[in-house]
């Protein structure tokens, strides 16, 4: 199912789990599980490893797998 990137940025209390899955020189990879309308979805994303790295989502809609 596709979700808007703004929606994923503002999940708040709907996040069930957010684990670090990897760490590179410039980014940290995460796996997030969240609940939406009674179903659970997985969202994989990366953030900058320090305040100097910027790693934003480029797409307006992001595909999330139901888990």
C-alpha distances in whole Angstrom, upper triangle without the diagonal:
4,7,10,13,15,13,12,16,17,16,19,20,16,17,18,19,19,21,23,22,24,27,28,31,29,25,24,21,19,16,15,14,13,13,11,12,14,11,11,8,10,11,13,16,19,22,26,28,31,31,32,29,26,23,20,17,17,14,13,10,8,6,5,7,7,11
4,7,9,12,10,10,14,15,14,18,20,16,17,19,19,19,21,22,22,24,26,27,29,27,24,23,20,18,16,15,14,13,14,12,14,16,13,13,10,11,10,13,14,18,20,24,26,29,29,30,26,23,20,17,14,14,11,10,6,5,4,6,9,10,14
4,6,8,7,7,10,12,11,15,17,14,14,17,18,17,20,21,21,23,25,26,28,26,23,22,19,17,16,14,13,12,12,10,13,15,13,13,10,11,10,13,13,17,18,22,25,27,26,28,25,22,18,15,12,13,10,8,5,5,6,7,11,12,15
4,5,5,7,9,10,11,15,17,15,16,19,19,18,21,22,23,24,25,26,28,25,22,21,19,18,17,15,16,14,15,13,15,18,17,16,14,14,12,14,14,16,17,21,24,25,25,26,23,20,17,13,10,11,8,6,4,6,9,10,14,16,18
4,5,5,6,9,10,14,17,15,15,18,18,16,19,19,20,21,22,23,24,21,18,18,16,15,15,14,15,14,15,14,17,20,18,17,14,14,11,12,11,13,14,17,20,22,21,22,19,16,13,10,7,9,7,6,6,6,10,11,15,17,19
4,5,5,6,9,12,15,14,15,18,19,17,20,21,22,24,24,25,26,23,20,20,19,17,17,15,16,14,16,14,17,20,19,18,16,16,13,15,13,15,15,18,21,22,21,22,20,17,15,11,10,11,10,8,9,10,13,14,17,19,21
4,5,5,6,10,13,11,12,15,17,16,19,21,22,24,25,26,28,25,22,21,19,17,16,13,14,11,12,11,13,16,15,15,13,14,12,14,14,16,17,20,23,24,23,25,23,19,17,14,12,14,12,10,9,10,12,12,15,16,18
4,5,6,9,12,10,10,13,13,12,15,17,18,20,21,23,25,22,19,17,15,13,12,10,11,9,11,11,14,16,15,13,11,11,8,11,10,13,14,17,20,21,21,23,20,17,15,12,10,13,12,11,10,9,11,10,13,14,16
4,6,8,12,11,11,14,14,13,16,17,19,20,21,22,23,20,17,16,15,13,14,11,13,12,14,14,17,19,18,16,14,14,11,12,11,12,12,15,18,19,18,20,18,15,13,11,10,13,13,12,12,11,14,13,17,18,19
4,6,9,9,10,14,15,14,17,19,21,23,23,25,27,24,21,19,18,16,16,13,14,11,13,12,15,18,17,16,15,15,13,15,14,16,15,18,21,21,20,23,21,18,17,14,14,16,16,14,14,14,16,15,18,19,20
4,6,6,6,10,12,12,15,17,20,22,23,25,27,25,21,19,18,15,14,10,10,8,9,9,13,14,14,13,12,13,11,14,14,16,16,19,22,23,22,25,23,20,19,16,15,18,17,16,15,14,15,14,16,16,17
4,6,6,10,11,11,15,17,20,22,23,26,28,25,22,20,19,16,15,12,12,9,11,12,15,16,16,14,14,15,14,16,16,17,17,20,22,22,22,25,23,21,20,18,18,21,21,19,18,17,19,17,19,19,19
4,5,8,10,12,15,18,21,24,25,28,30,28,25,22,21,17,16,12,11,9,9,11,13,14,14,13,14,15,15,18,18,20,20,23,24,25,25,28,27,25,23,22,21,24,23,22,21,20,20,18,19,18,18
4,6,9,11,15,18,20,23,25,27,30,28,24,22,20,16,14,10,9,5,5,7,10,10,11,10,11,12,13,15,17,19,20,23,24,26,26,29,27,25,23,21,20,23,22,20,18,17,17,14,16,14,15
4,6,7,11,14,16,19,21,24,26,25,21,18,16,13,11,7,6,4,7,9,13,13,12,9,10,10,10,13,14,16,17,20,21,23,23,26,24,23,20,19,18,21,21,20,18,16,17,13,15,14,13
4,7,10,14,16,19,21,24,27,26,22,19,17,13,11,8,5,5,7,11,14,12,11,9,10,10,11,14,15,18,19,22,23,25,26,28,27,25,23,22,21,24,23,23,21,18,18,15,15,13,12
4,6,10,12,15,18,21,24,23,19,16,14,10,8,6,5,7,10,13,17,15,14,11,11,9,10,12,13,15,16,20,20,22,23,26,24,23,21,20,20,23,23,23,21,18,18,14,15,14,12
4,7,9,12,14,17,20,19,16,12,10,7,6,4,6,9,12,15,19,18,16,13,12,10,9,9,10,12,13,16,16,18,20,22,20,19,17,17,17,20,21,21,20,17,17,14,15,15,14
4,6,9,12,15,18,18,14,10,9,6,5,6,9,12,15,19,22,21,19,15,14,11,11,10,11,11,12,15,15,18,20,22,20,20,17,18,18,21,22,23,22,19,19,16,16,17,15
4,6,8,11,14,14,11,7,6,4,6,9,12,15,19,21,25,25,22,18,16,13,12,10,10,9,10,13,12,15,17,19,17,17,15,17,17,20,22,23,22,19,19,17,18,19,18
4,7,10,14,14,11,8,5,5,6,10,13,16,20,22,26,25,22,19,16,13,12,9,10,10,12,14,13,17,19,21,18,18,16,18,17,20,21,23,22,19,18,16,17,18,17
4,7,10,11,9,6,5,7,9,13,16,19,23,25,29,29,26,22,20,16,14,11,11,9,11,12,11,15,18,19,16,17,15,17,17,20,22,24,23,20,20,19,19,21,20
4,7,8,6,4,6,9,12,15,19,22,25,28,32,31,29,25,22,19,17,13,12,9,10,10,8,12,15,16,13,15,13,16,17,20,22,25,25,22,22,21,22,25,24
4,6,5,6,8,12,15,18,22,24,28,30,34,34,31,28,25,21,19,15,13,10,10,9,8,11,15,14,12,13,12,16,17,19,22,25,25,22,23,23,24,27,26
4,6,8,11,15,18,21,25,27,31,33,37,37,34,31,28,24,22,18,16,12,11,9,7,10,13,12,10,13,13,16,18,20,23,26,27,24,26,26,27,30,29
4,7,10,14,17,20,23,25,29,31,35,35,33,29,26,23,20,16,13,10,9,6,5,7,10,9,6,9,9,13,15,17,20,23,24,22,24,24,26,29,29
4,7,10,13,16,20,22,25,27,31,31,29,25,23,19,16,13,10,6,5,4,4,8,11,11,8,9,7,11,13,15,18,21,21,19,20,20,22,25,25
4,7,10,13,17,19,23,25,29,29,26,23,20,17,14,11,9,5,5,6,6,9,12,13,10,11,10,12,14,17,19,21,21,18,20,19,20,23,22
4,7,10,14,16,20,22,26,26,23,20,17,13,11,7,6,4,7,9,9,13,15,16,13,13,11,12,13,16,17,19,19,16,16,15,17,19,19
4,6,10,13,17,19,22,22,20,16,14,10,8,6,5,6,8,11,12,15,17,18,16,15,12,13,13,16,17,19,18,15,15,13,14,16,16
4,7,10,14,16,20,19,16,13,10,7,6,5,7,9,11,15,15,19,20,22,19,18,15,15,14,17,18,19,17,14,13,11,11,13,12
4,6,10,13,16,16,14,10,8,6,5,6,8,11,13,16,17,20,21,23,21,19,16,16,14,18,17,18,16,13,13,10,11,12,11
4,7,10,13,13,10,7,6,5,6,9,11,14,16,20,21,24,25,27,24,23,20,19,17,20,19,19,17,14,13,10,10,9,8
4,7,10,10,8,6,5,7,8,11,13,16,18,21,23,25,26,28,26,24,21,19,17,20,19,18,16,14,13,10,11,10,10
4,7,6,6,4,6,9,11,14,17,20,21,25,27,29,29,31,29,27,24,22,20,23,21,20,17,15,15,11,12,10,10
4,6,5,6,8,11,12,16,18,21,23,26,28,30,30,33,30,28,25,23,20,22,20,18,16,14,14,11,12,10,12
4,6,8,10,14,16,19,21,25,26,30,32,34,34,36,34,31,28,26,23,25,23,21,18,17,16,14,14,12,13
4,7,10,14,16,20,22,26,27,31,33,35,35,38,35,33,30,28,25,27,25,23,20,19,18,15,14,11,12
4,7,10,13,17,20,23,25,29,31,33,34,36,33,31,28,26,23,25,23,22,18,17,15,12,11,7,8
4,7,10,13,16,20,22,26,27,30,31,33,30,28,25,23,21,23,21,21,17,15,13,10,9,6,6
4,7,10,13,17,19,23,25,27,28,30,27,25,22,20,17,20,18,18,14,12,10,6,5,4,5
4,7,10,14,16,20,21,24,25,27,24,22,19,18,15,18,17,17,14,11,9,6,5,6,6
4,6,10,13,17,19,21,22,24,21,19,15,14,12,14,13,14,12,8,8,5,7,9,10
4,7,11,14,16,19,20,21,18,16,13,13,11,13,13,15,13,10,10,8,9,12,13
4,7,10,13,15,17,18,14,13,9,9,8,11,12,14,13,10,11,11,13,16,16
4,7,9,12,13,14,11,10,7,8,8,11,13,16,16,13,15,14,17,19,20
4,6,9,10,11,8,7,5,7,9,12,15,17,17,15,18,17,20,22,22
4,5,7,7,5,5,5,8,11,14,17,19,20,19,21,21,23,26,26
4,7,8,6,9,9,12,15,18,21,23,24,22,24,23,25,28,27
4,5,6,8,10,13,17,19,22,24,25,24,26,26,28,31,30
4,6,7,10,13,16,19,22,23,25,24,27,27,29,32,32
4,7,10,13,16,18,22,24,26,25,27,28,30,33,33
4,6,10,13,15,18,21,22,21,24,25,27,30,30
4,6,10,12,15,17,19,18,21,22,25,28,29
4,7,9,12,15,16,15,18,19,21,24,25
4,6,9,11,13,12,16,17,20,23,24
4,6,8,9,9,12,13,17,20,22
4,7,9,9,13,15,18,22,24
4,5,6,10,13,16,19,22
4,7,10,13,17,19,22
4,7,10,13,16,19
4,6,10,13,16
4,7,10,13
4,7,9
4,6
4
